[in-house]
Amino acid sequence: MLKIGLIGCGFMGSMHANCYKNIAGAELSAVADIRKEKAEALASGTNSVIYEDAKALIENANVDIIDICLPTYLHAEAALAAMEKAKYVFIEKPVALTVEEGKALIKKSKETGCQVQIGQVIRFWDEYVELKKIFDSGIYGSVVNANFRRISPRPDWGWEDWLLDHKRSGGAAQDLHIHDTDYVLSLFGEPKRFYSVKNSKGEKNSYINTLMQYDDFAVNVEGTWNLPTSYPFTAEFRVVFERAVVENAGGKFMLYDENGASEIKIEKKELAGEELKGGNISDLGGYYNELVYFCEKASNGGKIEKATLENGVSSLEFLMKELNFGS
């Protein structure tokens, strides 16, 4: 039985805890949060030991895995300590607040031999996994152009509004847009050149749009959370191939080719656990998939090869280039 130590019991920590309840061979053994009531709520129904903060859990908990779901600006400190304790560490995305912190984590990982996975969950989300299979197969020819879009209402559910403080979260660009930046880089690699724009009025880094030029196709990536809470969360993509279009939009995953329009069916696992409120995604699918992968690697002593620490730092490094474009 894998013993899980979970640090941070907010929205994402609750999401991860709900996933672990559905993973055979995984047990939530320790939880930590400076808000005792949050830790107690997450530990309810489990045999978890409750710790007052990250430091206490890392130093004292008997766990195999440490999962860090703290605000971004607290990632590096907790992760550096966790890598001294556990052989497997999961860090929610983005990997860190700065590239320098990310590189320090890579250095520590090499020193300790700790295997680290980053919560770049889109690499595990069913529709995006299927898109990668289609792209890799070449069945519809080469890519002609692509568009990725992630739009969210203002995330006002964060502890002490940390998400809305770009000095602690990096803003929508770093917390939201990095999902699609990371996925595009995983699919196509770095572009030959790019052009990026961001908002200069209102909340800093709450809107970003980047046009990436590859050898013979272009990709547009847009992200924002500077919208009223009444606006629905939207994550969409459209990829135009030589002989087909694959689109995920409006709740439908579609293929358009010479035979007409057809819906791409994906079988999704029904998950147990309580319904989560206050976030912008209700489906546990991608989070479940990434944590199943992580737990399987930890159980078998395997090497993390997907959403690696190096991947997370590379994507953060490219994002910083996007933010600094034209500055």
Residue frames as qw, qx, qy, qz and C-alpha x, y, z in Angstrom:
[[0.000, 0.887, 0.462, 0.000, 0.00, 0.00, 0.00],
 [0.397, 0.392, -0.010, 0.830, 1.38, 3.37, -1.06],
 [0.297, -0.700, -0.463, 0.455, 1.21, 5.87, 1.77],
 [0.285, 0.649, 0.262, 0.655, 0.41, 9.36, 0.49],
 [0.301, -0.531, -0.328, 0.721, 1.34, 12.59, 2.25],
 [0.229, 0.704, 0.461, 0.489, -0.71, 15.48, 0.87],
 [0.305, -0.368, -0.220, 0.850, 0.36, 19.07, 1.53],
 [0.190, 0.106, -0.188, -0.958, -2.26, 21.75, 0.88],
 [0.149, 0.354, 0.912, -0.143, -5.96, 20.99, 1.43],
 [0.294, 0.434, 0.031, -0.851, -7.58, 23.65, -0.73],
 [0.754, 0.436, 0.001, -0.491, -9.37, 23.10, -4.04],
 [0.600, 0.509, -0.605, -0.125, -6.57, 21.20, -5.76],
 [0.062, -0.311, 0.883, -0.346, -5.63, 19.25, -2.66],
 [0.642, 0.145, 0.516, -0.548, -9.28, 18.17, -2.36],
 [0.745, 0.495, -0.255, -0.369, -9.25, 17.16, -6.02],
 [0.367, 0.469, -0.800, 0.080, -6.15, 15.02, -5.50],
 [0.319, -0.159, 0.798, -0.485, -7.54, 13.47, -2.32],
 [0.763, 0.281, 0.239, -0.531, -10.70, 12.49, -4.17],
 [0.665, 0.516, -0.505, -0.191, -8.58, 10.86, -6.88],
 [0.093, 0.402, -0.872, 0.264, -6.50, 8.88, -4.38],
 [0.592, -0.007, 0.591, -0.548, -9.74, 7.47, -2.91],
 [0.840, 0.416, 0.063, -0.343, -10.32, 5.90, -6.35],
 [0.474, 0.620, -0.626, -0.005, -6.82, 4.49, -6.88],
 [0.961, -0.238, -0.139, -0.031, -6.29, 0.90, -5.80],
 [0.826, -0.002, -0.208, 0.523, -3.22, 0.47, -3.61],
 [0.208, 0.438, -0.156, 0.860, -3.06, 4.14, -2.58],
 [0.464, -0.658, -0.568, 0.173, -3.87, 5.39, 0.91],
 [0.020, 0.786, -0.080, 0.613, -4.07, 8.98, 2.12],
 [0.726, -0.263, -0.510, 0.378, -1.91, 8.67, 5.26],
 [0.367, -0.467, -0.239, 0.768, -1.04, 12.26, 6.12],
 [0.211, 0.789, 0.371, 0.441, -2.41, 15.71, 5.31],
 [0.416, -0.361, -0.219, 0.805, -1.12, 19.17, 6.12],
 [0.103, 0.698, 0.335, 0.624, -2.60, 22.66, 5.97],
 [0.162, 0.093, -0.423, 0.887, -2.21, 25.74, 8.14],
 [0.561, -0.187, -0.029, -0.806, -6.02, 25.88, 8.11],
 [0.212, -0.144, 0.926, -0.278, -6.80, 23.06, 10.52],
 [0.636, 0.322, 0.440, -0.546, -10.43, 22.83, 9.46],
 [0.628, 0.564, -0.377, -0.381, -9.41, 22.18, 5.84],
 [0.193, 0.391, -0.897, 0.066, -7.03, 19.38, 6.87],
 [0.381, 0.029, 0.795, -0.472, -9.65, 17.84, 9.13],
 [0.700, 0.430, 0.127, -0.556, -12.25, 17.89, 6.36],
 [0.566, 0.533, -0.583, -0.236, -9.88, 16.16, 3.94],
 [0.070, 0.311, -0.918, 0.238, -8.80, 13.59, 6.52],
 [0.652, -0.003, 0.405, -0.640, -12.40, 12.69, 7.36],
 [0.929, 0.226, 0.060, -0.288, -13.14, 9.05, 6.62],
 [0.718, 0.476, -0.457, 0.224, -9.44, 8.14, 6.35],
 [0.809, -0.471, -0.173, 0.305, -6.71, 7.14, 8.80],
 [0.466, 0.638, -0.092, 0.605, -4.71, 10.25, 7.91],
 [0.513, -0.486, -0.296, 0.643, -2.52, 11.95, 10.47],
 [0.163, 0.932, 0.230, 0.229, -3.07, 15.71, 10.44],
 [0.607, -0.160, -0.085, 0.774, -0.06, 18.06, 10.46],
 [0.042, -0.823, -0.270, 0.499, -0.05, 21.80, 11.00],
 [0.292, 0.840, -0.246, -0.386, 2.09, 22.66, 7.97],
 [0.805, 0.508, -0.307, -0.021, 4.33, 21.31, 5.21],
 [0.154, 0.630, -0.684, 0.335, 7.47, 21.27, 7.35],
 [0.571, -0.290, 0.621, -0.452, 5.83, 19.14, 10.04],
 [0.928, 0.237, 0.143, -0.248, 4.53, 16.58, 7.55],
 [0.655, 0.620, -0.421, 0.097, 7.81, 16.31, 5.67],
 [0.027, 0.582, -0.707, 0.401, 9.83, 15.86, 8.85],
 [0.410, -0.214, 0.732, -0.500, 7.51, 13.48, 10.67],
 [0.828, 0.205, 0.103, -0.512, 5.07, 11.63, 8.41],
 [0.476, -0.190, 0.838, 0.184, 5.64, 7.99, 7.47],
 [0.661, 0.622, 0.182, -0.378, 4.85, 8.23, 3.74],
 [0.712, 0.069, 0.526, 0.460, 6.09, 6.91, 0.39],
 [0.300, 0.544, 0.418, 0.663, 4.85, 9.83, -1.71],
 [0.105, -0.548, -0.317, 0.767, 4.60, 13.54, -1.02],
 [0.237, 0.620, 0.579, 0.474, 2.06, 15.48, -3.08],
 [0.214, -0.335, -0.190, 0.898, 2.43, 19.28, -2.98],
 [0.089, 0.678, 0.611, 0.398, -0.74, 21.30, -3.68],
 [0.291, -0.619, -0.259, 0.682, 0.37, 24.57, -2.11],
 [0.302, 0.927, 0.073, -0.211, 0.14, 28.02, -3.73],
 [0.778, 0.551, -0.083, 0.290, 2.78, 28.41, -6.45],
 [0.119, 0.822, -0.377, 0.410, 5.09, 30.72, -4.51],
 [0.612, -0.542, 0.508, -0.270, 5.44, 28.03, -1.81],
 [0.958, 0.245, -0.115, -0.093, 6.25, 25.15, -4.17],
 [0.562, 0.590, -0.501, 0.293, 10.03, 25.38, -4.25],
 [0.211, -0.549, 0.623, -0.516, 10.67, 25.47, -0.50],
 [0.820, -0.133, 0.390, -0.396, 8.37, 22.52, 0.20],
 [0.913, 0.380, -0.130, -0.068, 9.59, 20.49, -2.79],
 [0.346, 0.646, -0.606, 0.310, 13.28, 20.91, -1.93],
 [0.392, -0.394, 0.679, -0.480, 12.59, 19.54, 1.55],
 [0.890, 0.095, 0.229, -0.384, 10.26, 16.79, 0.27],
 [0.768, 0.515, -0.381, -0.011, 12.93, 15.47, -2.10],
 [0.064, 0.531, -0.753, 0.383, 15.15, 14.83, 0.90],
 [0.543, -0.142, 0.635, -0.532, 12.42, 12.69, 2.47],
 [0.801, 0.298, 0.438, -0.279, 10.51, 10.84, -0.26],
 [0.457, -0.120, 0.704, 0.530, 11.59, 8.95, -3.37],
 [0.145, 0.488, 0.664, 0.547, 8.56, 10.22, -5.29],
 [0.018, -0.479, -0.318, 0.818, 7.26, 13.79, -5.19],
 [0.233, 0.631, 0.621, 0.404, 4.34, 15.31, -7.08],
 [0.129, -0.358, -0.137, 0.915, 4.26, 19.10, -7.55],
 [0.365, 0.747, 0.540, -0.134, 1.11, 20.78, -8.77],
 [0.467, 0.390, 0.295, 0.737, 1.57, 23.05, -11.78],
 [0.592, 0.708, -0.348, 0.164, 3.22, 25.41, -12.40],
 [0.816, -0.002, -0.436, 0.379, 6.37, 23.79, -11.11],
 [0.472, -0.396, -0.285, 0.734, 7.57, 26.98, -9.39],
 [0.092, 0.911, 0.235, -0.327, 7.22, 30.73, -9.41],
 [0.143, 0.859, -0.387, -0.303, 10.56, 31.36, -11.15],
 [0.834, 0.431, -0.343, 0.021, 12.84, 29.51, -13.55],
 [0.143, 0.590, -0.674, 0.420, 15.67, 29.81, -11.01],
 [0.625, -0.256, 0.554, -0.487, 13.56, 27.92, -8.46],
 [0.933, 0.261, 0.007, -0.249, 12.76, 25.30, -11.08],
 [0.619, 0.559, -0.519, 0.189, 16.43, 24.75, -11.88],
 [0.197, -0.496, 0.689, -0.490, 17.18, 24.41, -8.16],
 [0.837, -0.047, 0.350, -0.417, 14.56, 21.64, -8.02],
 [0.863, 0.434, -0.258, -0.035, 16.22, 19.83, -10.94],
 [0.256, 0.603, -0.656, 0.375, 19.57, 20.06, -9.16],
 [0.487, -0.335, 0.617, -0.520, 18.07, 18.65, -5.94],
 [0.925, 0.159, 0.091, -0.334, 16.34, 15.85, -7.84],
 [0.723, 0.504, -0.454, 0.128, 19.64, 14.77, -9.36],
 [0.008, 0.541, -0.681, 0.493, 21.37, 14.91, -5.98],
 [0.552, -0.183, 0.612, -0.536, 18.74, 12.85, -4.18],
 [0.025, 0.007, -0.952, -0.307, 17.58, 10.59, -7.00],
 [0.348, 0.408, 0.615, -0.578, 14.00, 11.62, -6.24],
 [0.153, 0.327, 0.743, 0.564, 11.51, 11.10, -9.08],
 [0.124, 0.431, 0.315, -0.837, 9.32, 14.16, -9.60],
 [0.183, 0.493, 0.727, 0.441, 6.13, 14.62, -11.61],
 [0.057, 0.154, 0.100, -0.981, 4.54, 17.99, -12.35],
 [0.353, 0.489, 0.719, -0.347, 0.78, 18.49, -12.49],
 [0.224, 0.326, -0.416, -0.819, 0.68, 19.44, -16.18],
 [0.540, 0.179, 0.751, -0.336, -2.61, 17.59, -16.27],
 [0.619, 0.576, -0.073, -0.529, -3.53, 18.37, -19.88],
 [0.223, 0.457, -0.836, -0.207, -0.98, 15.77, -21.01],
 [0.073, 0.051, 0.978, -0.189, -3.30, 13.25, -19.30],
 [0.491, 0.346, 0.327, -0.730, -6.70, 14.69, -20.22],
 [0.672, 0.227, 0.704, 0.038, -8.57, 12.21, -22.45],
 [0.553, 0.802, 0.215, -0.067, -9.30, 14.47, -25.43],
 [0.076, 0.889, -0.434, -0.124, -5.74, 15.82, -25.49],
 [0.526, -0.317, 0.780, 0.116, -4.30, 12.30, -25.17],
 [0.686, 0.450, 0.571, 0.034, -6.42, 11.24, -28.14],
 [0.363, 0.920, -0.071, -0.127, -5.33, 14.30, -30.15],
 [0.206, -0.708, 0.652, 0.177, -1.68, 13.34, -29.57],
 [0.638, 0.023, 0.763, 0.099, -2.40, 9.81, -30.82],
 [0.593, 0.729, 0.341, -0.033, -4.00, 11.23, -33.95],
 [0.140, 0.929, -0.313, -0.140, -1.09, 13.63, -34.52],
 [0.389, -0.527, 0.742, 0.144, 1.55, 10.92, -33.96],
 [0.711, 0.226, 0.665, 0.030, -0.22, 8.49, -36.30],
 [0.041, -0.352, 0.472, 0.807, -0.14, 10.91, -39.25],
 [0.358, 0.385, 0.849, 0.048, -3.45, 9.41, -40.40],
 [0.277, 0.866, 0.402, -0.108, -4.80, 12.77, -41.60],
 [0.564, 0.612, 0.020, 0.554, -1.54, 14.19, -42.87],
 [0.427, 0.055, -0.311, 0.848, 0.45, 17.12, -41.53],
 [0.113, -0.724, -0.479, 0.483, -0.84, 19.93, -39.35],
 [0.302, 0.629, 0.322, 0.640, -1.88, 23.07, -41.25],
 [0.073, -0.505, 0.249, -0.823, -2.80, 25.25, -38.25],
 [0.498, -0.387, -0.753, 0.187, -4.04, 24.87, -34.67],
 [0.208, -0.585, 0.089, -0.779, -5.78, 26.89, -31.99],
 [0.506, -0.300, -0.738, 0.330, -5.87, 26.28, -28.22],
 [0.209, -0.560, -0.026, -0.801, -8.04, 28.37, -25.92],
 [0.476, -0.345, -0.726, 0.358, -8.50, 28.33, -22.12],
 [0.156, -0.502, -0.056, -0.849, -10.93, 30.87, -20.68],
 [0.443, -0.355, -0.759, 0.318, -11.94, 31.11, -17.03],
 [0.298, -0.878, -0.202, -0.315, -13.90, 33.30, -14.65],
 [0.027, 0.717, -0.493, 0.492, -11.83, 35.02, -11.99],
 [0.703, -0.116, -0.681, 0.169, -10.50, 32.43, -9.53],
 [0.231, -0.635, 0.246, -0.695, -11.69, 34.06, -6.34],
 [0.894, -0.372, -0.181, -0.170, -11.70, 30.79, -4.39],
 [0.676, 0.314, -0.463, 0.480, -7.95, 30.87, -3.62],
 [0.615, -0.568, -0.365, 0.407, -6.67, 31.17, -0.05],
 [0.265, -0.698, -0.043, 0.664, -6.19, 34.88, 0.73],
 [0.537, 0.817, 0.097, -0.189, -6.79, 35.58, -2.99],
 [0.494, -0.519, 0.523, 0.462, -3.27, 34.37, -3.77],
 [0.596, 0.346, 0.620, 0.374, -4.24, 33.45, -7.34],
 [0.249, 0.907, 0.298, 0.165, -5.18, 37.05, -8.13],
 [0.281, -0.885, 0.286, 0.236, -1.80, 38.30, -6.92],
 [0.793, 0.569, -0.211, 0.058, 0.59, 37.87, -9.86],
 [0.046, 0.721, -0.629, 0.287, 3.56, 38.15, -7.49],
 [0.537, -0.279, 0.734, -0.308, 2.42, 34.91, -5.85],
 [0.779, 0.274, 0.544, -0.145, 0.78, 33.07, -8.75],
 [0.308, -0.140, 0.613, 0.714, 2.21, 34.61, -11.92],
 [0.449, 0.350, -0.007, -0.822, -1.34, 35.51, -12.94],
 [0.851, 0.330, 0.249, -0.323, -3.50, 33.71, -15.50],
 [0.528, 0.679, -0.497, -0.114, -0.51, 33.45, -17.82],
 [0.108, 0.460, -0.854, 0.219, 1.47, 31.27, -15.42],
 [0.433, -0.043, 0.774, -0.461, -1.33, 29.44, -13.66],
 [0.702, 0.434, 0.414, -0.383, -3.78, 28.87, -16.55],
 [0.573, 0.734, -0.257, -0.257, -2.14, 29.54, -19.92],
 [0.098, -0.580, 0.807, 0.043, 0.84, 27.32, -19.01],
 [0.737, 0.113, 0.636, -0.198, -1.45, 24.29, -19.44],
 [0.742, 0.638, 0.192, -0.069, -1.71, 24.88, -23.18],
 [0.168, 0.847, -0.503, -0.046, 1.84, 26.18, -23.54],
 [0.428, -0.408, 0.805, -0.049, 3.11, 22.94, -22.02],
 [0.763, 0.288, 0.566, -0.117, 0.84, 20.78, -24.16],
 [0.584, 0.802, -0.066, -0.106, 1.77, 22.55, -27.41],
 [0.010, 0.752, -0.659, -0.014, 5.47, 22.18, -26.60],
 [0.584, -0.187, 0.784, -0.093, 4.95, 18.48, -25.84],
 [0.747, 0.491, 0.433, -0.114, 3.21, 18.01, -29.19],
 [0.601, 0.781, 0.058, 0.158, 5.20, 20.20, -31.57],
 [0.692, -0.080, -0.086, 0.712, 8.35, 21.26, -29.70],
 [0.147, -0.660, -0.115, 0.728, 9.50, 24.88, -29.48],
 [0.539, 0.791, 0.288, -0.005, 8.47, 27.14, -32.37],
 [0.632, 0.316, 0.099, 0.701, 10.93, 28.79, -34.75],
 [0.070, 0.169, -0.150, 0.972, 9.58, 32.15, -33.62],
 [0.170, -0.627, -0.756, 0.086, 6.58, 33.52, -31.76],
 [0.042, -0.402, -0.024, -0.914, 4.66, 36.72, -31.13],
 [0.359, -0.463, -0.764, 0.271, 3.03, 37.22, -27.76],
 [0.133, -0.504, -0.013, -0.853, 0.73, 39.92, -26.37],
 [0.360, -0.398, -0.760, 0.367, -0.67, 40.39, -22.87],
 [0.149, -0.883, -0.391, -0.211, -2.91, 42.87, -21.11],
 [0.402, 0.226, -0.273, 0.844, -1.42, 46.13, -19.86],
 [0.339, -0.393, 0.073, -0.852, -4.52, 47.39, -18.07],
 [0.826, -0.360, -0.063, -0.429, -6.11, 45.98, -14.93],
 [0.830, -0.427, 0.360, -0.012, -4.92, 42.79, -13.27],
 [0.100, 0.697, -0.656, -0.271, -1.39, 41.97, -14.49],
 [0.076, 0.258, -0.943, -0.197, -0.94, 38.86, -16.65],
 [0.542, 0.220, 0.644, -0.494, -4.65, 38.07, -16.62],
 [0.772, 0.577, 0.186, -0.192, -4.74, 37.76, -20.44],
 [0.241, -0.557, 0.646, 0.463, -2.17, 36.39, -22.87],
 [0.829, 0.496, 0.200, -0.164, -2.26, 35.35, -26.52],
 [0.313, -0.580, 0.631, 0.410, 0.69, 33.81, -28.33],
 [0.810, 0.542, -0.047, -0.217, 1.07, 33.01, -32.02],
 [0.575, -0.471, 0.618, 0.255, 3.73, 30.35, -32.64],
 [0.636, 0.636, -0.303, -0.315, 5.34, 29.83, -36.06],
 [0.768, -0.226, 0.577, 0.166, 6.67, 26.37, -36.94],
 [0.332, -0.192, 0.656, 0.649, 8.30, 25.32, -40.22],
 [0.110, -0.154, -0.660, -0.727, 5.07, 25.05, -42.20],
 [0.365, -0.635, -0.634, -0.248, 2.20, 25.67, -39.78],
 [0.035, -0.423, 0.304, -0.853, 1.12, 28.11, -37.08],
 [0.448, -0.446, -0.759, 0.158, -0.41, 27.64, -33.63],
 [0.169, -0.567, 0.069, -0.803, -2.40, 30.19, -31.64],
 [0.496, -0.313, -0.740, 0.330, -2.70, 29.84, -27.85],
 [0.194, -0.568, -0.020, -0.800, -5.01, 32.10, -25.83],
 [0.504, -0.361, -0.728, 0.293, -5.66, 32.21, -22.09],
 [0.107, -0.440, 0.154, -0.878, -7.43, 34.47, -19.62],
 [0.317, -0.455, -0.800, 0.227, -9.30, 34.50, -16.33],
 [0.030, -0.150, -0.179, 0.972, -10.22, 38.19, -16.33],
 [0.337, -0.296, -0.618, -0.646, -13.94, 37.41, -16.68],
 [0.550, -0.367, 0.222, -0.717, -17.03, 37.65, -14.43],
 [0.291, -0.172, 0.907, -0.251, -17.76, 34.63, -12.23],
 [0.708, 0.367, 0.369, -0.477, -20.92, 34.09, -14.29],
 [0.536, 0.604, -0.486, -0.334, -18.82, 33.27, -17.38],
 [0.984, -0.101, 0.123, -0.079, -18.37, 29.50, -17.93],
 [0.412, -0.564, 0.642, 0.316, -14.96, 27.87, -17.85],
 [0.808, 0.560, 0.018, -0.184, -13.98, 26.94, -21.40],
 [0.382, -0.522, 0.680, 0.345, -11.10, 24.76, -22.63],
 [0.785, 0.547, 0.220, -0.188, -11.12, 24.17, -26.38],
 [0.287, -0.473, 0.606, 0.571, -8.88, 23.28, -29.28],
 [0.767, 0.588, 0.156, -0.205, -9.12, 23.01, -33.06],
 [0.384, -0.473, 0.642, 0.465, -6.38, 21.36, -35.10],
 [0.705, 0.617, -0.030, -0.348, -6.56, 21.51, -38.89],
 [0.599, -0.247, 0.677, 0.348, -4.78, 18.64, -40.63],
 [0.062, 0.255, -0.623, -0.737, -4.33, 18.24, -44.40],
 [0.331, -0.158, -0.807, -0.463, -7.28, 15.82, -44.60],
 [0.464, -0.587, -0.663, -0.035, -9.34, 16.49, -41.48],
 [0.122, -0.586, 0.263, -0.757, -10.16, 18.80, -38.61],
 [0.544, -0.334, -0.723, 0.262, -10.16, 17.61, -34.99],
 [0.132, -0.522, 0.083, -0.839, -12.04, 19.93, -32.63],
 [0.386, -0.393, -0.752, 0.361, -12.89, 19.85, -28.95],
 [0.072, -0.107, 0.068, -0.989, -15.46, 22.58, -28.27],
 [0.572, -0.179, -0.088, -0.796, -18.86, 23.10, -26.76],
 [0.677, -0.217, 0.591, -0.381, -18.71, 19.82, -24.88],
 [0.923, 0.332, 0.163, -0.105, -18.20, 17.79, -28.07],
 [0.376, -0.518, 0.647, 0.414, -15.04, 16.11, -29.39],
 [0.724, 0.589, 0.222, -0.283, -15.47, 16.08, -33.17],
 [0.454, -0.202, 0.642, 0.584, -13.80, 14.82, -36.33],
 [0.541, 0.721, 0.119, -0.417, -14.55, 16.49, -39.66],
 [0.339, -0.322, 0.724, 0.508, -13.21, 14.72, -42.76],
 [0.246, 0.144, -0.615, -0.735, -14.26, 13.73, -46.28],
 [0.244, -0.296, -0.918, -0.101, -16.86, 11.36, -44.81],
 [0.342, -0.730, -0.352, -0.476, -18.59, 14.15, -42.91],
 [0.180, -0.586, 0.459, -0.643, -18.81, 15.05, -39.24],
 [0.797, -0.258, -0.545, -0.044, -18.60, 12.46, -36.47],
 [0.462, -0.783, 0.271, -0.317, -18.15, 12.57, -32.69],
 [0.487, 0.368, -0.746, 0.267, -15.02, 10.95, -31.31],
 [0.779, -0.526, -0.171, -0.294, -16.14, 8.72, -28.46],
 [0.266, 0.436, -0.714, 0.478, -14.00, 8.34, -25.35],
 [0.709, -0.455, -0.534, -0.077, -14.99, 5.95, -22.58],
 [0.015, -0.601, 0.415, -0.683, -14.65, 7.70, -19.23],
 [0.439, -0.150, -0.825, 0.323, -14.41, 6.06, -15.83],
 [0.452, -0.737, -0.243, -0.439, -17.09, 6.86, -13.29],
 [0.373, 0.266, -0.604, 0.652, -15.44, 7.99, -10.08],
 [0.492, -0.643, -0.575, 0.114, -16.59, 7.91, -6.49],
 [0.381, -0.121, -0.250, 0.882, -16.08, 10.65, -3.91],
 [0.049, 0.750, 0.471, -0.462, -17.86, 13.84, -3.00],
 [0.406, 0.763, 0.297, 0.405, -18.70, 16.53, -5.53],
 [0.477, -0.275, -0.116, 0.827, -16.24, 19.40, -5.31],
 [0.135, 0.913, 0.370, 0.103, -17.35, 23.01, -5.41],
 [0.256, -0.895, 0.102, 0.351, -15.50, 26.27, -5.93],
 [0.412, -0.342, 0.596, 0.598, -13.30, 25.23, -8.85],
 [0.452, 0.525, -0.214, -0.689, -13.71, 25.42, -12.58],
 [0.489, 0.236, -0.784, -0.302, -13.55, 21.70, -13.47],
 [0.753, -0.269, 0.325, -0.505, -15.87, 19.04, -12.08],
 [0.953, 0.217, -0.202, -0.067, -14.53, 16.07, -14.04],
 [0.595, -0.663, 0.442, 0.105, -11.73, 14.26, -12.20],
 [0.928, 0.362, 0.076, 0.046, -10.65, 12.42, -15.36],
 [0.542, 0.689, -0.319, 0.360, -7.33, 14.09, -16.15],
 [0.280, -0.686, 0.519, -0.427, -6.36, 14.47, -12.50],
 [0.905, -0.175, 0.341, -0.185, -7.22, 10.83, -11.91],
 [0.880, 0.446, -0.069, 0.146, -5.19, 9.74, -14.96],
 [0.304, 0.746, -0.441, 0.396, -2.07, 11.66, -13.94],
 [0.449, -0.564, 0.558, -0.412, -2.16, 10.36, -10.36],
 [0.977, 0.038, 0.184, -0.106, -2.76, 6.76, -11.51],
 [0.718, 0.583, -0.251, 0.285, 0.38, 7.10, -13.65],
 [0.021, -0.725, 0.498, -0.475, 2.32, 8.63, -10.76],
 [0.726, -0.392, 0.443, -0.351, 1.23, 5.93, -8.29],
 [0.974, 0.227, 0.019, 0.010, 2.03, 3.14, -10.74],
 [0.520, 0.651, -0.394, 0.387, 5.55, 4.48, -11.18],
 [0.277, -0.628, 0.527, -0.500, 6.00, 4.81, -7.42],
 [0.902, -0.184, 0.270, -0.281, 4.68, 1.28, -6.81],
 [0.947, 0.277, 0.031, 0.161, 7.05, -0.24, -9.34],
 [0.556, -0.583, 0.233, 0.545, 10.06, 1.95, -8.61],
 [0.616, 0.503, 0.422, 0.435, 9.86, 3.28, -12.15],
 [0.299, -0.162, 0.097, 0.935, 11.15, 6.45, -13.76],
 [0.289, 0.753, 0.378, -0.454, 8.75, 9.34, -14.33],
 [0.411, 0.023, 0.577, 0.705, 8.76, 9.87, -18.10],
 [0.020, 0.636, 0.555, 0.535, 5.64, 12.00, -18.63],
 [0.267, -0.891, -0.111, -0.351, 5.11, 15.51, -17.22],
 [0.775, -0.103, -0.314, 0.539, 8.60, 15.34, -15.77],
 [0.364, -0.765, -0.118, 0.518, 10.31, 17.96, -13.64],
 [0.353, -0.205, 0.431, 0.805, 12.42, 18.91, -16.65],
 [0.097, 0.539, 0.673, 0.498, 9.27, 19.27, -18.79],
 [0.235, -0.852, -0.451, 0.128, 7.74, 21.56, -16.19],
 [0.375, -0.642, 0.096, 0.661, 10.79, 23.79, -15.98],
 [0.309, 0.057, 0.578, 0.753, 11.16, 23.96, -19.78],
 [0.000, -0.690, -0.637, -0.345, 7.54, 25.02, -20.15],
 [0.314, -0.851, -0.249, 0.338, 7.94, 27.63, -17.41],
 [0.418, -0.383, 0.303, 0.766, 11.06, 28.92, -19.14],
 [0.186, 0.329, 0.623, 0.685, 9.21, 29.31, -22.45],
 [0.152, -0.821, -0.549, -0.044, 6.27, 30.98, -20.68],
 [0.361, -0.717, -0.050, 0.594, 8.64, 33.57, -19.26],
 [0.297, -0.061, 0.498, 0.812, 9.81, 34.30, -22.81],
 [0.002, 0.628, 0.671, 0.394, 6.15, 34.80, -23.79],
 [0.293, -0.851, -0.373, 0.226, 5.60, 37.21, -20.89],
 [0.388, -0.611, 0.161, 0.672, 8.78, 39.14, -21.65],
 [0.457, 0.373, 0.556, 0.586, 8.11, 39.40, -25.40],
 [0.124, 0.721, 0.310, 0.608, 8.12, 43.06, -26.37],
 [0.497, -0.814, -0.251, 0.164, 8.75, 44.22, -22.79]]
